[in-house]
Amino acid sequence: MTKINSVYNIICFGFMPWNNMCKRNQSMMAELAKWDLMNRVIFVNPLLSIRTVVKRNSGSLNSSINNYHKLLPSHITPKLIVYTPINILPYKRYLAPLKKFGIRIMLGIIRLLNSDKPYILFMNCPNIFSHYILDELLKDAKLSVFDFSDDFVELSYGMNTTELFRRNVTKYAQKADIVLAVNDHIKKKYSFLNTNIHVIRNATNYDNFDRKNYKIIDFLERLKSSKKPIIGYSGIANMSRIDSNILDFLLEKKPDWQFVFIGPAKVNFLEKYMQNKNVHHIPPVNYDELPNYIYYFDVAIVPFKKNEHTKGNDLLKLHDYLAMGKPVVSTDIGGAEDLKDLISIAQNPLDFLGQIEKTLFNSTLEDVVRRKKMALKNSWHNRIKEVESLIVNFLSPT
């Protein structure tokens, strides 16, 4: 690999706050922080309003702080700092000068954390809270990267958000020196914005999932003792992505199977499915604890709708499941086809049920080994080398 004549910082604006879910952007930054060519990674969370903190001061403040790590810049590792910009001033129209003053303070803090080092600006932020901050940092960045970790324009947050994301994606993907896309569909769809676009697939934090021993979870031990299959899902249970036709069919045909959903759940999902005695919801658990729960899955499922949004997926959970050797049944969403030799892809509710039954009775030790080998190949430790290569090729002297 060509050498770079300097050491750089990375200033990264994240779509989601640094938290215990370890999403794509977070995993990338954690790996890049280990790189010898990186002096420091500064991860900038989305803006947090002081009103949010005040409102949650009655017992749930800790939850708010956990979601945004800490309210002051803090070290996750010696080379990785998380900073949460906070709205501390009333931003009324007639107090616009105060807003500008607050934004300049935030920019000053980011520059102070950067310590005048040459830096790479990494943008995973269709929800950017200040164009001024990003535009100012773009001026002096030695390299700028925009990451399509998802098809942001297709996220179902409402028309206003969709248009905001579309404008921000258009502006900053065009301004970036390099654009990353989570799969070929995203690359093809958005290549008109920037021709220097590269597919960087998702991966897994392999060592977090492949373990010799797992802790006992009492509730799941009780389910396991029933001798009925445990069909599991981890991640956000959201009816905008989950195909209710599939889930309804499974529940109708297999009332004795135990369906376990781990992670955040939208109200519409809970209202529809928690009346079923064989549907169980477990709130989000810490990332390092998640494998202890997935361990109990007999089959891991991804019953998602096939639409424009899910075409832009390359789900982390698919790689995480494989790292644990779990059999997986999924619909034909983005990223699934590339794993078709290791996971079962279903086309309709009846096929989904049949694929689960097939994997329940035909999964072998050899299958488990094959899944783990692919997950190791698709680990972030290996995947990040593709990002490092792009950085070096851009920054190396000609």
Secondary structure per residue as TSV (DSSP state, phi and psi in degrees):
chain	resnum	aa	ss	phi	psi
A	1	M	-	360.0	136.3
A	2	T	-	-60.8	146.1
A	3	K	-	-89.1	151.5
A	4	I	-	-105.2	141.6
A	5	N	S	-88.5	11.6
A	6	S	S	-147.4	169.7
A	7	V	-	-111.7	138.7
A	8	Y	E	-120.1	156.5
A	9	N	E	-96.1	160.2
A	10	I	E	-117.1	129.2
A	11	I	E	-107.2	114.4
A	12	C	E	-117.4	125.8
A	13	F	E	-99.0	115.4
A	14	G	-	-91.5	143.7
A	15	F	S	-67.3	-38.2
A	16	M	S	-117.6	150.6
A	17	P	-	-67.3	153.4
A	18	W	S	-60.9	121.2
A	19	N	-	-150.7	-171.2
A	20	N	T	-87.4	13.5
A	21	M	T	-92.3	-15.9
A	22	C	-	50.3	66.1
A	23	K	-	-76.9	179.0
A	24	R	H	-52.5	-54.2
A	25	N	H	-60.7	-41.1
A	26	Q	H	-65.0	-44.2
A	27	S	H	-65.1	-39.4
A	28	M	H	-59.6	-47.5
A	29	M	H	-65.9	-37.7
A	30	A	H	-62.9	-38.6
A	31	E	H	-73.6	-43.1
A	32	L	H	-64.3	-30.1
A	33	A	T	-64.1	-22.8
A	34	K	T	-81.8	-13.4
A	35	W	S	-70.3	137.5
A	36	D	T	-61.1	-28.3
A	37	L	T	-81.2	-4.1
A	38	M	E	-102.7	126.2
A	39	N	E	-80.9	-41.5
A	40	R	E	-163.8	146.2
A	41	V	E	-112.1	127.2
A	42	I	E	-110.7	108.5
A	43	F	E	-97.0	117.1
A	44	V	E	-100.3	116.2
A	45	N	-	-71.1	162.3
A	46	P	-	-58.9	158.4
A	47	L	-	-63.2	136.6
A	48	L	E	-115.5	126.3
A	49	S	E	-80.5	139.0
A	50	I	H	-62.9	-25.0
A	51	R	H	-64.2	-36.4
A	52	T	H	-62.1	-42.0
A	53	V	H	-65.0	-44.2
A	54	V	H	-64.5	-42.8
A	55	K	H	-63.2	-31.5
A	56	R	T	-95.7	13.9
A	57	N	T	-70.7	-14.5
A	58	S	T	-93.3	59.4
A	59	G	T	107.0	-27.2
A	60	S	T	-109.8	13.2
A	61	L	H	-59.9	-39.2
A	62	N	H	-58.8	-35.5
A	63	S	H	-62.3	-44.2
A	64	S	H	-62.8	-43.8
A	65	I	H	-65.5	-39.7
A	66	N	H	-61.2	-40.9
A	67	N	H	-63.2	-32.7
A	68	Y	T	-111.6	23.3
A	69	H	-	59.9	-96.7
A	70	K	-	-133.2	160.0
A	71	L	S	-78.7	-17.1
A	72	L	S	-110.2	152.6
A	73	P	-	-52.0	132.0
A	74	S	E	-143.0	149.7
A	75	H	E	-83.2	127.0
A	76	I	E	-86.2	-42.8
A	77	T	E	-135.3	170.9
A	78	P	T	-56.4	-25.8
A	79	K	T	-110.0	9.4
A	80	L	E	-133.7	120.1
A	81	I	E	-116.7	137.3
A	82	V	E	-110.2	130.0
A	83	Y	E	-124.6	129.3
A	84	T	-	-108.9	108.2
A	85	P	-	-64.9	136.9
A	86	I	E	-125.4	130.5
A	87	N	E	-75.0	106.7
A	88	I	-	-110.4	-2.3
A	89	L	S	-115.6	149.4
A	90	P	-	-73.7	115.8
A	91	Y	-	-95.8	64.7
A	92	K	-	-82.7	159.6
A	93	R	G	-57.5	-39.7
A	94	Y	G	-79.1	-1.0
A	95	L	G	-116.3	30.2
A	96	A	H	-53.2	-39.2
A	97	P	H	-58.2	-33.1
A	98	L	H	-66.6	-37.1
A	99	K	H	-62.3	-46.4
A	100	K	H	-61.1	-39.3
A	101	F	H	-63.5	-43.4
A	102	G	H	-63.3	-41.2
A	103	I	H	-63.5	-40.9
A	104	R	H	-66.1	-34.5
A	105	I	H	-63.3	-44.7
A	106	M	H	-60.1	-44.9
A	107	L	H	-61.9	-39.9
A	108	G	H	-62.6	-39.3
A	109	I	H	-65.1	-43.1
A	110	I	H	-61.9	-43.6
A	111	R	H	-66.0	-36.6
A	112	L	H	-64.8	-42.5
A	113	L	H	-64.1	-30.8
A	114	N	H	-73.9	-24.2
A	115	S	T	57.5	38.1
A	116	D	T	61.3	22.4
A	117	K	-	-82.1	150.3
A	118	P	-	-60.1	142.2
A	119	Y	E	-138.7	157.6
A	120	I	E	-105.8	131.1
A	121	L	E	-99.3	118.6
A	122	F	E	-110.9	119.8
A	123	M	E	-115.0	110.0
A	124	N	-	-124.3	56.8
A	125	C	-	-144.8	69.8
A	126	P	T	-65.0	-15.9
A	127	N	T	-100.7	27.0
A	128	I	-	-53.3	134.6
A	129	F	S	-88.1	-14.0
A	130	S	-	-150.1	110.4
A	131	H	H	-63.8	-34.4
A	132	Y	H	-59.2	-47.1
A	133	I	H	-62.0	-47.8
A	134	L	H	-66.0	-41.8
A	135	D	H	-64.3	-39.5
A	136	E	H	-66.2	-41.1
A	137	L	H	-70.2	-30.4
A	138	L	H	-62.8	-31.4
A	139	K	H	-59.4	-38.3
A	140	D	H	-109.5	2.5
A	141	A	-	-67.4	135.3
A	142	K	S	-75.9	-22.5
A	143	L	E	-156.2	136.7
A	144	S	E	-121.7	137.5
A	145	V	E	-129.2	131.7
A	146	F	E	-111.3	131.1
A	147	D	E	-114.2	114.6
A	148	F	E	-82.2	81.7
A	149	S	S	-74.4	-9.9
A	150	D	S	-159.4	168.6
A	151	D	-	-85.2	84.5
A	152	F	G	-57.1	-36.3
A	153	V	G	-64.5	-25.9
A	154	E	G	-92.3	-1.5
A	155	L	-	-64.2	136.1
A	156	S	-	-88.7	71.8
A	157	Y	S	-110.5	7.8
A	158	G	-	106.0	158.5
A	159	M	H	-59.3	-43.3
A	160	N	H	-60.9	-44.2
A	161	T	H	-67.0	-41.0
A	162	T	H	-58.1	-45.6
A	163	E	H	-68.8	-37.3
A	164	L	H	-62.1	-47.8
A	165	F	H	-61.5	-40.6
A	166	R	H	-61.4	-44.9
A	167	R	H	-63.9	-44.1
A	168	N	H	-68.4	-42.3
A	169	V	H	-59.7	-46.4
A	170	T	H	-60.6	-46.6
A	171	K	H	-65.1	-50.2
A	172	Y	H	-86.9	-25.3
A	173	A	H	-67.9	-35.5
A	174	Q	H	-69.0	-37.1
A	175	K	H	-76.4	-22.9
A	176	A	-	-68.6	147.7
A	177	D	S	-73.1	-36.9
A	178	I	E	-133.9	139.4
A	179	V	E	-118.1	134.3
A	180	L	E	-105.3	142.9
A	181	A	E	-129.0	139.4
A	182	V	S	-74.3	-20.2
A	183	N	S	-157.6	176.7
A	184	D	H	-65.9	-33.5
A	185	H	H	-60.8	-46.0
A	186	I	H	-64.4	-42.4
A	187	K	H	-58.5	-48.1
A	188	K	H	-65.2	-40.2
A	189	K	H	-68.4	-35.7
A	190	Y	H	-114.3	11.3
A	191	S	T	-66.1	-19.4
A	192	F	T	-66.9	-20.6
A	193	L	T	-79.5	-32.4
A	194	N	-	-161.2	122.6
A	195	T	S	-76.1	-19.1
A	196	N	-	-89.2	65.1
A	197	I	E	-116.0	136.1
A	198	H	E	-131.8	139.4
A	199	V	E	-82.0	121.3
A	200	I	-	-122.3	103.8
A	201	R	-	-68.4	161.9
A	202	N	-	-71.4	171.5
A	203	A	-	-153.5	-172.3
A	204	T	B	-128.4	150.5
A	205	N	-	-82.5	82.1
A	206	Y	H	-53.6	-44.9
A	207	D	H	-64.8	-22.3
A	208	N	H	-73.2	-25.8
A	209	F	H	-105.8	-33.9
A	210	D	-	-88.6	102.2
A	211	R	-	-127.9	156.5
A	212	K	S	-78.9	-32.6
A	213	N	-	-135.1	147.4
A	214	Y	-	-127.4	145.8
A	215	K	-	-74.1	150.5
A	216	I	-	-77.9	131.6
A	217	I	-	-109.7	111.6
A	218	D	H	-55.1	-47.2
A	219	F	H	-60.3	-44.6
A	220	L	H	-72.4	-27.3
A	221	E	H	-63.3	-39.1
A	222	R	H	-67.4	-39.6
A	223	L	H	-64.2	-41.1
A	224	K	H	-62.6	-35.1
A	225	S	T	-66.8	-15.9
A	226	S	T	-74.6	-12.1
A	227	K	T	68.3	14.3
A	228	K	-	-99.4	146.0
A	229	P	-	-58.2	139.7
A	230	I	E	-103.3	114.6
A	231	I	E	-103.2	119.2
A	232	G	E	-121.3	155.9
A	233	Y	E	-144.3	137.2
A	234	S	E	-123.1	141.6
A	235	G	S	124.4	-170.0
A	236	I	-	-75.1	125.0
A	237	A	B	-91.5	99.6
A	238	N	-	-130.1	125.0
A	239	M	T	-68.3	-12.4
A	240	S	T	-74.3	-18.4
A	241	R	T	-114.8	-37.3
A	242	I	B	-72.4	132.9
A	243	D	-	-83.7	104.8
A	244	S	H	-66.0	-26.3
A	245	N	H	-62.2	-40.3
A	246	I	H	-69.2	-49.3
A	247	L	H	-65.3	-41.1
A	248	D	H	-60.7	-41.4
A	249	F	H	-65.2	-42.8
A	250	L	H	-62.4	-43.1
A	251	L	H	-67.9	-34.1
A	252	E	H	-69.4	-43.9
A	253	K	H	-82.6	-25.6
A	254	K	-	-129.9	68.5
A	255	P	T	-68.4	-15.2
A	256	D	T	-91.4	-15.3
A	257	W	S	-70.2	149.6
A	258	Q	E	-103.5	121.2
A	259	F	E	-105.8	119.3
A	260	V	E	-116.4	125.0
A	261	F	E	-115.2	122.7
A	262	I	E	-114.5	124.4
A	263	G	S	129.7	-173.9
A	264	P	-	-61.7	143.4
A	265	A	B	-133.0	131.4
A	266	K	-	-72.8	154.3
A	267	V	H	-58.0	-39.8
A	268	N	H	-64.3	-32.0
A	269	F	H	-70.4	-47.7
A	270	L	H	-62.1	-43.4
A	271	E	H	-63.7	-34.3
A	272	K	H	-79.9	-36.8
A	273	Y	H	-114.3	-17.8
A	274	M	T	-74.9	-5.5
A	275	Q	T	-76.2	-13.5
A	276	N	S	-82.8	126.3
A	277	K	T	-65.9	-21.4
A	278	N	T	-100.2	12.9
A	279	V	E	-108.6	127.5
A	280	H	E	-127.9	132.3
A	281	H	E	-113.6	127.3
A	282	I	E	-113.5	121.6
A	283	P	-	-58.1	165.8
A	284	P	-	-52.7	139.7
A	285	V	-	-118.0	160.5
A	286	N	-	-58.6	146.6
A	287	Y	T	-55.6	-40.7
A	288	D	T	-74.2	-12.6
A	289	E	T	-94.2	-20.1
A	290	L	H	-54.4	-42.9
A	291	P	H	-58.5	-29.6
A	292	N	H	-64.1	-26.6
A	293	Y	H	-86.8	-45.2
A	294	I	H	-61.7	-28.4
A	295	Y	T	-51.2	-31.8
A	296	Y	T	-82.4	-9.4
A	297	F	-	-69.1	128.6
A	298	D	S	-79.5	-37.1
A	299	V	E	-140.8	135.8
A	300	A	E	-98.4	136.5
A	301	I	E	-122.7	152.1
A	302	V	E	-132.7	82.1
A	303	P	-	-86.4	62.6
A	304	F	B	-92.8	152.2
A	305	K	-	-66.0	150.3
A	306	K	-	-99.9	106.7
A	307	N	S	-148.4	-173.2
A	308	E	H	-62.8	-33.8
A	309	H	H	-69.2	-49.5
A	310	T	H	-72.8	-16.9
A	311	K	H	-63.7	-27.9
A	312	G	T	-89.8	12.8
A	313	N	-	-91.1	154.1
A	314	D	-	-147.4	85.8
A	315	L	-	-67.5	130.2
A	316	L	H	-58.6	-36.8
A	317	K	H	-62.7	-29.8
A	318	L	H	-61.4	-44.5
A	319	H	H	-70.4	-36.0
A	320	D	H	-65.5	-44.4
A	321	Y	H	-58.8	-44.6
A	322	L	H	-66.0	-33.7
A	323	A	H	-62.2	-24.0
A	324	M	T	-97.3	3.5
A	325	G	T	76.2	14.5
A	326	K	-	-78.0	140.8
A	327	P	-	-69.3	142.0
A	328	V	E	-128.5	135.6
A	329	V	E	-120.0	127.3
A	330	S	E	-137.6	159.5
A	331	T	E	-79.4	174.2
A	332	D	S	-85.0	68.8
A	333	I	-	-95.0	174.0
A	334	G	T	-56.3	133.0
A	335	G	T	92.7	-22.0
A	336	A	T	-70.3	-41.1
A	337	E	G	-58.6	-37.0
A	338	D	G	-68.8	-14.4
A	339	L	G	-113.1	17.9
A	340	K	T	-62.0	-22.1
A	341	D	T	-79.4	-9.0
A	342	L	T	-121.9	-21.0
A	343	I	S	-123.0	162.3
A	344	S	E	-98.2	129.4
A	345	I	E	-110.0	122.9
A	346	A	E	-107.2	147.6
A	347	Q	S	-102.3	-18.3
A	348	N	S	-158.5	172.4
A	349	P	H	-56.5	-44.3
A	350	L	H	-63.7	-41.4
A	351	D	H	-65.6	-37.8
A	352	F	H	-61.7	-45.7
A	353	L	H	-61.7	-44.8
A	354	G	H	-62.6	-38.0
A	355	Q	H	-67.7	-37.0
A	356	I	H	-64.3	-46.7
A	357	E	H	-60.7	-39.7
A	358	K	H	-63.2	-45.5
A	359	T	H	-70.9	-30.5
A	360	L	H	-61.8	-34.6
A	361	F	H	-106.6	-7.8
A	362	N	H	-122.8	2.0
A	363	S	-	-73.3	130.1
A	364	T	-	-115.9	169.2
A	365	L	H	-61.7	-36.3
A	366	E	H	-61.7	-39.1
A	367	D	H	-62.6	-42.2
A	368	V	H	-60.0	-44.9
A	369	V	H	-63.2	-42.3
A	370	R	H	-62.9	-41.2
A	371	R	H	-63.3	-45.0
A	372	K	H	-64.2	-38.7
A	373	K	H	-63.2	-41.8
A	374	M	H	-66.3	-39.5
A	375	A	H	-64.2	-38.9
A	376	L	H	-63.5	-41.7
A	377	K	H	-61.1	-37.5
A	378	N	T	-96.6	38.3
A	379	S	B	-86.7	155.5
A	380	W	H	-63.7	-30.5
A	381	H	H	-58.2	-38.0
A	382	N	H	-86.0	-41.1
A	383	R	H	-62.8	-34.9
A	384	I	H	-64.7	-20.2
A	385	K	H	-62.7	-29.8
A	386	E	H	-66.9	-39.2
A	387	V	H	-68.8	-43.9
A	388	E	H	-58.7	-40.2
A	389	S	H	-63.4	-41.4
A	390	L	H	-62.6	-41.1
A	391	I	H	-64.5	-47.6
A	392	V	H	-62.8	-44.3
A	393	N	H	-62.4	-33.3
A	394	F	H	-77.1	-40.5
A	395	L	H	-90.6	-16.0
A	396	S	S	-68.6	145.0
A	397	P	-	-65.1	145.1
A	398	T	-	-93.7	360.0
